């Protein structure tokens, strides 16, 4: 019962006949649209028939492969239908792929004709196949008759050949017959379902097999397909605009695309059915999609079993996300290494059988035999099962849980990748002696490719050179963003590469050996905060290349959408290619005397519909430490940091908490004039946040207050008084010179002269203003150090003299419970909650200090407490996995 589902469809027709039947019922309904362009069912069918007749004059018939290399357009769908009507099998050829890869597919699939345009025709060799430029031949094609052709293809003939990544260094073509495609389409139009009243937005490239659902299912029921261009599909803001204009009722995309759309501010629709597949569906994304849709379906299936093989509707009450049960006429078996079924709850490899199976791999009989094995449980002759390589288990209710892969295949942004293919390409570089490619998760949980290389002696190519080398053969999504160079590969006892022992620091950019340069002004701090959210890279260097840190087109679109949200400036994506670093992008934004709309507010996560959190850092004013917390709070939670005045060295820091709070309130009000507000602060920033809440409530605003590892002002009374501030601040530079002198005394006599020479050189370049790169960095390091120390002294002075008043609201107090308290020191971290007249809650997190609250594993627990408290404050309930035994009511 769990292994298979059976549906008795009237007959297994070919797709063209099914489509023609729908045309007869709704000839005047709109079938395709793309912006202002539209085609009715009758016109679409007639134009496809004309092209199909022309193709038959070129000897296209069952078994003949026809390449399609067209940009996403109405003409692309006409070409697809025409090839199927003529009886041929189409081969998607993505115009963005490298020429060598396209030409390999043409040769391997034995493509007879390539349907393309004049502008794309140079990608193909006219000696290898015939090139039909549809725009040039348009008048000739229009002379053909527009009525339906007699069918020639049967259910056993090929519908398409789709190429996926191959472990041998070359892609492999999967042959899908009409029977498999039609079975899939019939099943999908029933569940999840599609009707003539639906509108489907198609965002998927034709080289990804799931595009078949978006294009064909609506056309079989009389619905409308809105096609978006490649540019729109890769840009969250543009895609959001299309969705808001079109108001689709069904849309399918990978988790990466859904996340990009949400981060672009898309609010969803209560009429929309969301289909999500291609990669594992993360629980946090599922929760947000459920809030923005009428229904959410998780889809799973390899190309070899025709698009999707299992589906599952995700509900809010689900304890875990599953891939569900098989679609119509599809069999599922979870087997051990001896091809025996495993018990419920025990993991095993997933095998798939039924009507959706591909014929096999094009010109790869040995690989076909290896992956498509004889069916051990069927009495039908020649029945087969496809060995997926996926590790799964059954739940007691029969649903299947996906646990990962058993081989070197991975999914990146929905695309299936054989790591061996990338290794084969890199190994051809003359400087590479040994290479291993893995897929690790970055700080955001997104999979990223990492290449580990052992190079020939004396030859170490740059990552830029290696990426360029890979891109000549492989598409962009198969190009590793991270490279790590090793002296030797770690080996197991059997002298095989120990993949588990490979260093993991590559994903954080740790392979770079140059000195780190942090943000040097407010604009660079803001850009660094956005980069942390988009790339998941901790503490990015202002000179690091966006694409070298794992950036790609989807992330670039997200970056520029966030920039537009923060600064109100729309920049073309091409800007990132001319200015791919924080420093260069800041320079672009600073041109023409442009001034940011605010000075202290830093948008760490500007997207989302929840009440924004405004958070004040402790001494030093580093708001970038909040990036991980902002991500954990979810896509729907806007999060802003507040930088203190004086951090840029151009203004004098405030020396009183009320003045600091007043300045921050002004910045917050400029951005969000009306409450309610969530105000938070860490360490000394907690006292400033406390005063901000006082001032906001005095103005009649509603405030939710969070303080973290915040001490009572009495704990800072050891700091000197106001009249000493004028002496301290100028003496900071003197103190640095005194530290150099102390270091010199501790240096061995033989090393003192070189030490002084280095310091003298740096001092000279500092005094000269820095005419070299080294001098520039020296100047920046001294300048930033002086600013931070000056600000630190001012902040300590301010909190030491702050007079705390009773607070009319309530607050959450988070304490680092493992912080050592020196003997004789009074722990005042529990005193602020006593002043909250409307109640308070204190939670203890096992961190050593305030800074450790914002790193794993403490930050995950902190995020859980904040989510629970905010939900409680708003009167709603959320499900959280937070250790409640550490929480106590004050």
N, C-alpha and C positions, 0 to 999 in steps of 0.2 A: 504494500500500500504506500509506503514511503518512497520506494525505489523508483516508481514510475507513475506517470499520469497518462490517461488515454482520452482522446477526443476523436469523434467520428465526423471529420469534415466531409462535405458532400463529395469532393474529389480534389486531387492535388493538381490544380491547374497551374499554368505558368503565370507569372506576375502580369505580363501584358494583357492577357485575357481578363484577369480580375479587374485591372484598371479600366479596360474598355467597357466592361459591364457597368462600372460606376459612372463613366462618361455618359452612357446612354440615359442614366437616371438624372444626372445633374449637369447637362452640358453648359448651362449659363452661369453656374456658380464659379466663384473665384477659386482656382486651384493653387496658384503660386503668386506670391507678391514679394517685392524687394524695394522698400521705400515707395516711390510713386509708380513703379512699374508693376504690372499685374497681368496674369494670364488666366483666362477662364478654362474650364475643363475641356470644352470643345476645341478651343484654339490650341491648347497644349497637346491634345491628342493628334490634331491635324498636323502640327509642325513636327511632332515626333514621327508620325507616319511618313511624312515627306522625306525626312532624313533617313529613316529606316529603308525606304525604297531605294534611295540613292546608295546606301551602304550595300544593299543586295546587288546592285549593279557592279559593285567592287568586290563581289564574291564573299560577302559576310554571310555566314550560315552557322548552324550549330557546330560548336567545337572551335570556331575561329575567335582568337583573342583580339580585342580592340582596346587600345589604350585611350584614356581620357585625361587630358592635361589641360584643364580650364580653371580659371578663377571661379569662386563661388558666385553663381549667377543663375538666372532663369534658363539660360542656354545650357548650363551644365546638366540640369534635370532633363531638358529635352534630349540631350545627347545620351544620357543613361537609358531613358525609355526607348530611344531609337535603337540602340544596340541590342536591347532585350527583344524588341519587336522584330528585328532583323534575324534573331536567332543566335546572335553571338554572345560572347562572355566579355564583360568589360573589366579592365585593369586600371584602377585608380593610380594616377601619376601626379603626385603633388608638385606644383610648380616651384615650391620653396625648397625642394630637396636638391642636393648636389647633382650636377649633370651626370657624373659617373654612376651614381646610384640609379638614376632614371634610366640610363642606357642599359645598365645591367638587367633591370626588370624587363625592359623591352625585349632584350635578347633571350633571357631565361624563360619568359612566358611565351616566346615565339609570337610576339604581337605583329599582326599583319598591317594594321592601320593605327595611327595615332590621331585622335580628334583633338585639335588644339586651336590656337589663334595665331595670327601673324606675329604678335609680340612675344609669344612663348615658343614658337617653332624652332628657334635656334638651339634649344636644349636637346634636339634629337638629330640623329644621323639619317639622312634620307636614303643612304645606301642600305641601311638595316631594315627599314620598314617604310611604308607609304605614309606621308604626312598630309593630313587633310585639314587645311586652315578654314574653319567654318565661317569666319567673317569674310574671307575672300570668296568663298564658294556659295555665299548666301543666295544669290540670284539663281544660280544653277539648281540648288536644292529646292528652291521655292517652285520650280517648274514641275516637280513630282506631284502625284495625286495625294490628297490628304485623307482618303478613307482608309479603314483598317486593312491590314495585310492578312493573308491566310497564315495561321500559326505554323511554325516549323519546329521550334524547340519543344522537347518533352520534359517531363518532370525530372528525368535522369540527366538531362544536359546541363552544362555549366551555366550559371547565371553570372558569376564574377570570380576573379582570382585576386585575392588581396594579400599583399606581402607584409610579413612581420619580421622582426629582428631574428637573425639566425646565429647560432653559437659557433659556426665555422668561419665567421667573418663576412658572410654574405646573407642578405635577407632570403627568406623562403616564402614561396607562393602557396597560399591555402586555396584549394579549389572547392567552391561552394556550388552545389547543384540547385536547380529551381525548387526541387522538392523540399530541401532544407530551408530555403528562404521563405517559401510560401507557408510552410508549417509555422515558422516563427511569426510571420506577419498576421496569420489567422489567430494565433494565440494572443498576440499583443493587442489586437483590436477588441478582444473580449476582456482580457485582464492584463494590464490596468484599465484598458478600454479607451475607445476613441469613437466619436460620432461626427455627423455632418456639421454640428454646431461648434465644433472645437476649432481652435487656432493654435497651431504648433510653431514655435520659433526654432529654427534650425541653426545651430551654432557649430556643429562638428565638421571638421575637415573630412573630405571624401575618403582619404587614405586611412581613416579610422572606421572600422566596420560598423560602429554603432550609428553612423550617419544613415544607414539603411532604415532604421526605425523612424527617424525624423522625416525622411523624404517619402517613404512608401506607405506607412500605416495611414497617415491622413489622406493620401490620394486614393486609398481603397475604400474610404467611407464617405467621401465628399467634403472633407474638412479643408481648411486653408493652411498652407505652409508659408510662413514668412522667413525668407532666407536672409541672413545677415552676412556681410562681407567678412573676409579674414580680419581686416583692421578692426571692425566693430567687435567681432568675437573675442579679440585679444585685449580689448579696452573696457574695463569695468564701467567707466562713466558712460561711454557710448552705448554699451549693451544695456545698461540701466535705462537710458533714454529710449531705446527701442522698445524695451519691455513696458515702459510706462505709456508709450504711444500705442503699441499694438494690443496690449492687455491679453497676452496669450493665456490659454486655458491648460495647455500641456507644454512642458519644456524639459528637455533631457540635457544633462551636462555632467562632466566629471566633478568630483569634490573640489578640485583646484579652481574650476570656473565658477562654481557656486560660491566659493569663499571670496573670489575676486569680486563678484557681483554684490555680495553682502557688504564687503568692505568699501564699495563704491556708494553705499547709502541706499541700496535697493530695499524697499519695505515690503515687497511681495504682494500677494493678492489672495483674497479668500475664495477665488474661483480657480486657482492654479493647482494643477497636479504636477508635482515635482518628481522627475525620474533622475536617479543618481547612480552612477556606476563607473567602471573603469579602474577604480581604486577602492580601498577600504573606506567606508563612511565613518568618520570620527564622531563620537557621541556629541561633542560640543557643537559641531556643524549640524548634526541631525536636530538638536534642540532648537537651534536658530531657524532652520528650514521649516520645522513644524509650526513655529510661530508666524511664518510668512506664507503659508500655503494651506490649501484645502486638504491635500493628501501628499504623503511622501513615500516613494517606493525605492527600495534598494535593489539594485540589479547586479547580477553576476553571470559571467560566461566567457569562455575563451573563443577566439576567432574560429578555431577548428570545429566548434559545435554551433556556429551561426549566431553571432551577436550575443544575446542573453539566453542563458539556460535555466536560471532560477530567478525568482522575484519574490519580494516580501514587502508588504505594507508596514511601515514603521509607525508605531503608536507611542504616545507619551509614556505609557505605563511599562514599556518594554525594559527589562532589566539589562539586556544586552542586544546588540545589533547582530542580526543573522542575515544570511543570504537567502533564507526561505526554503521554498520547495520547488520542484521542477515545473517548467512550463509544459504545455500540451505535448503529448507524444514524446516525452523525454524521460530517460531513465538515469538514476543516480545510484552509484554504489560506492561505499567507503570500504576499501579493502586494505589488507596488510600486504607484506612483501610476497606472500604466497598466493595472492589473489583470492584470499578468503575474507568474508565480511567480518568487520570488527564489531564488538558490542556497542550499544548506545553509551555515549560519553567517552569512548576511547578514540583517540585520534588515528587517522589513517589517510591514505591517498584517495582522492576523489577520481572516479572513473565515470564517464558520461556516455550514454548510448541513446538510440532512438532516431527519429526522423531528421534531427538537426545535424547529424554528422557530416563533416566534409568528405569529399571523395579521397582526399589525401594531399600530399605536397607535390607541387609541380616539379617533375623531373627528379624527384627524390624518393625512389622506391624503398631504399633502406631506412630512411628516416620515417617514411609512412608506416612501414612494418613495425618499427620500434615504438611509435606513439599510438598507432591504431591496432590494438591487440584483439585476438579472437575473443568473442563474448563467451565467458565460461558458464553463463546461466541461461542462455537462449537456445531454443530448439530450431530457430530459423537458420538456414544455411548461410554462411558468409557473414553472419551478424558480427559486429565489432563494437568495442568500447574504446573511447579516447582516454588516454592516460594524461590527466591534466598536470600532474606535478604539484598540485595544491594539497596542502595538509588541512584536513577538516575533521569535524566530529559531529555526530548526531546529538541533538538535545532530546529529552524524553518525549517532547511533543512532535518530533519528526523534522523540525527545522534544522538547517545545517549552519554551523558556525565555521567561518573561515579562519584558519590559524596561521597561514603563511605559506611560503614556498619550500619545496624540497630540493630545488636546484639553483642555478645561477640566474634565473629569470627574475626580473623585477618590473614594477610598474612605476613610471615617472610621468606625472601629469596625465595619467590615463593611457599612455603609450607603453606597449609591451616591449621590453628590452632584454636581449640576451647579452650578459656582460662579456661573454666570450667574443662577441663580434667587435666590441670596442677594444678589447685586449689585442685582437688580431690586427686591427688597424694601427694601434699605437706601437705594436712590436715591429712594424715595418719602418718606423723612424730610425735612421741610421745611428742615432745617439742612444737608443734604448736597448738595453741588454735583457731586461726582464720586467714584466708589468703584470699587475693584478688590479682589477677594477672591482670596487664594491659599491653598494648603495647604503649610505647611512642616513640617519635622521638629523636634521639641523635642530636648532633650539625651538623652532615652531612645530616640530614633528613632521615636517615635509621631507620626503626622500630626496637625497642629492647624491650624485655620482662622485666618487673619489677614486683617482688613479694613483696607485703606488708604483714608483719606478725605481729600478736600479739601472744606472746609466753606464755607458762605456767609460773607461778611465779617461779623465780629463775632459769629458763632454757632458755638460749639464744644460740642456735647452731650457729656455724660459717657458713658463706656463702659457704665455701668449703665443709663442711659436707652436707649442704642442696643440693648442686649441685650433689654430689656423690649419695645422696639418690634419687634424681629425675632421674638420668641417669640409675639407675637400672631398671627403668620402661619405661621411655620415650626416644625417640631419641634425639640426641644432639641439633637439631634446636628447640626443645621444652623446653630446659633447660634455665631458666632465668639467664642472666649474672649479674643482679642487684637485690639485696635484701635490703629492708629497714624495720627496726624493729620499731614498734609503741607501745605506751602504750595502745592505744585504737583506733579503727577505727572511722573516722568521720562519723556522721550519718545525714540523712535528717530528716525532720519533721515527716516522716512516719517510722522512726527507721530503714531505710535501709542504707546500706553503701553508703556514698556520694563519688562516684568515682572522681568527679571533684574537691573535696576538698583534695584529697590525695597529699602529697608533691611531687614535680617534681624534687627535687634535686638529686634523686637517679641516674638519668642518667648521672650526672656529677661526680659521685663518691663521692658525699657529705656525704654519710652515713658513710664513714670511719672517725673514731675519732682520729687517730694517727696524730702526728705532721707532717706537710708536709715537704718533702725533695725534693728540686729542683735539677736540673742538676749541677754537681760540676766540670765538665771539658768539654773540647770541644767535646769529643766523646759522652758524655751523652747529651750534648745540641743537637747534630745532631740526636741521637736516639729519643730524646724527640720531635724534630720537625717532624720526620717521624711518631711517634706514634700519634701526634695530627692530622696528615693528614689521617692516616688509621682508627683511632678509633673515631676521633672527640671529644676527651676529652681535655678540657682546662687545661693547666698547669699540666701535669701528674707528679705523684710522682715517683722517681726513683726506689722505692721499691714496686710499685703496680704491681700486676700480670696481664699480658696481657689478659688472659681469664676472669679475674674478672671485667675487664673494657668493656666487650662486645665483646672481640675478639673471632673469630671462624676460621674455616679452610680457608674460602675465604679471610678473612682479614689477616690471617697469611701468605698466599701465596703472597698477595699484599705487606705486610711488607718486606718479604725476596726478592721480586723482586726489591723494591726500594733500599734496602741495597746493592744489587748487582750493581744497577745503580750508586749509590753514591760511593761505595768503591771498586767495581770490584771484590768482593769476593763472591763466591757462597757457601752458607751454606745450609745444609739439613734442611727441615722444622722441623725435630725432635729436632733440637737445641733449638727451642722455648719451648719445654716441659722440657728440662733440665735447661734452662735459661730464664724464662718467665718474668723477670723484666728488666727495663732499666739498672740497676746497674749490674745485672748478665750477660746480653747480652754484655754490654760494656766490662766486664771482659773477655768474650770469644773472642771478637774482638781484645782485647789488647794482647793476648797471642803471644808468639814467637817474641816479640819485634817488632810487626807490627806497622807501622807508617802510619796514614791517608795520602792520596795524597795531601791534602792541610790543612792549619791551620785555616784560617778565614772564608772560604766559608761553609755555612750551607745549605744543600739541603732541602728546606721546601716542595717543590713539584717538583721533578726532571723529571716527565714524561710530554710529550706533544711535539708538533711540532712548536709552535709559538716561536717568539724571546724571550729568557729568560729575566726575570726581575731580576736585582740585586739590593737589597735594603739595605740601611745603617740605623741602628736604632739610636735613640737619646742617651743621656747620660745613662750609665749603660750597654749598649750593648746588651739588651735583644731582640734577633731576633724572639723568640717564639711568641711574640705578633702579628706577621704577619700571623699566621697560618690561621685564619678565612678569611682574605683578599685573601690569596692564593687559598683557596677552592672556594670562590665566583668568582674568575676570571676564573674558569673553568678547566676541565680536560686537555685541550690542551695548557694551559699556564704554562710553567716551571717558578718556582719562587725560588730565592735563597736569603738568608740573609748573611750579612757580619759582622762577629764579630770583634771587635777591638783587636789589639794586647795588651796583658797585662791582659786580663780578666781571664786567668788561674793562674795569680800570679807568673808565672815563667819568664816572660819577662817584660821589662820596657815599659810602654805605650809611644806612640808617643806624642809629645807636640806641633806638628804643623800640620795644615790641609793638606798642600802639601805632607808631609811625610805619613800621614794616607791614603790619596788618592793614592799615589804612591804604597803603600803596597797593597791596595785593587785592584788596576788596575793589579798588578802583579798576584794576585790570580785569578782574572777574566780571564786574558789572558792565564794563565796556563790551565784553564778549557775550555775556548772558545777563541782560538787564533785570530779569525777574527770576525769583526762586521757583521751586525749592533748590537748595544747594546741598552737595555733599562735600564737606571740607575735611581734609586729613593732613596729618603732619607727623614727621618722624624725628625723634630726639629733640633738639632745640626747636625744630620746625613744628613740633606738637604744641608748644606754647604759643607760637605765632598763629597756628591754626585755631587754637582755643580763643585767642583774642579776635581773630577774623569772625568766628562764629558769634562772639559777643556783639561785635559791631553790626553784623548782618541782622541778627535778631532784634537789635535795638532799632533797626530800620523797618521792622515788621516782616522780615523774610523768614521762611521756614528753612531750618538747617538740620542736617544729620552730621554729627561730628565723630571723627575717628582719630585717636591719638595712639602712637606706637613708640614704646620705650621712651616715654616722656617723663622727665624728672621735674619736681617742684622747683621754682626759681631759687629757693633757699639753698639748693645743692650747688648753685653756681656763684654763691656770694663770696667765694675765695678770690674771684677775679677782681682786679683793681678798679678804681673809680673813674668817673668820667674825665677828670682833669688830666689823668695820665694818658688818655687816648691820643692827644696831640703829640706826646713824646713817643709812644709805642710805634705808631704807624711809620714815621720816618726811620725808626731804628731797625725795621725789618731787614733792610739791606745790610746794615752793619752786622746783624746777627748771622746772616749768611756768610759774610767774610770771616767772622769768628769761628763758624763751623768748619770752614776750609782750613783755618789755622790749626784747629784741633785735629783734623784729619791728617795734616802734614806732620804733626808731632808723633802720630801713631804709625806713620809710614816708615819702613826701613830706610836707613840713610842712603843706600845705593839707588833707591827709587824716588828720592825726593826731588831731584833735579828734573827728571821727566814729568813728574806730577806737576811741578810748578810751571813747566813749559806748556803743558796742556791747559792749565787754568789760565795762564797768561794769554794764550791764543784765544780762548773762549771769551775772556774779559775784553780783549781788544776788539773782537768782532761784535761783542755786545755794545761797547761804547761807540763803535763806528756805525751801528745800526744794522749790521748784518748784510754784507754784500754777497755772500755765498750761501749755498743751501745749508751748510753746517752752521754758518753764522745766523741765518734766519731762524733755524730751530733753537739755537742757543738763546737768542733774544726772546723767542716765544716762551721757552721754558722758564727763564728768569722772570719775564713779565707776568705770566700766568701764576707762577709761584708767589710773587709779591701780592697779586690781586687776591688770591685765595687766602693767604695768611692775614692780609689786612681785613678781609671780610670776616674771617674766623674770629679775630679779636673783637671786631665790632659786634658780632652776634653774641659772643659770650658776655660782653659787657651789657648788651641789651636785655638778655634773659635774666642776668643776675639782678637787675634793678626793676624787673617787672613785678607789679603789684597785682596779684591774682584776686579776682572778684568771683562771687558766686555766679554760676552759669545757669540760666533758666531752662536749658534744654537737657537732653540726655546724650550720653557718649559711649563709645566702645573703646576700651583701653587694652592695648596689646603689649604684653611684657615678655622680654627675652629672659626666660626662666633660668638659663644656664650662665647668665652673666655673673662673674665673680664680684662680690661686694667686699671691698677692703675692710678690715677690722676698724671699728670706730667710725665707719661711715653709715649715715642714716639712709635707708632705702626709702626714697620719697616717691617712688613710681606709682604708689597706690593712693596718693593724696588728691590728685586732680579729680578722680571719680567721686570723691566725697563732696565736692562742690557742685555736682550736677543735680539740680533740684528735681528734674523729671526722671531720675534714675540713670543707672549705668550698668555696664557689664564689663568684666575684666576676663581676658583669656591669657593663658600662659603658653608660649611657644618655645620649644627647647633650642633656643639660639644663644650664642655667646655675647652678642651685642646688637645694637640697632642695625648695623650694616648687614649682619648675617640673617636678619629677618627677610631680606630681599633676594636670597639665593636658595637654591634647592638644598635639602627638601623643605626648608622652613617656609619659603615663599608659597609653596602649594598649600600648606596648612593655613597660612595667613590669608590667602585668597579665599579659601573656604569659609573662614570666620567672617570675612568682610561680606561675602555674598549672603551668608545666612543672616547677618545683622541687617543688611540693607533690605532683604526680603521681609524680615520681621518689622522693620521700621515702616515699610510701605504697605504692610498688612497682608502680604502674600506669602505663600510657603514654597520653598524649593527643596529639592532632594539633594543632600550633600553628604559626602563621605568625609566628615570632619571628626577627629577624635574628641568627642564631647567631654570625656573625663577631665580634659585639661581646662575646661571652661568653668568659671564660677561667677555667681552673682555677687556684686559688691554691696 
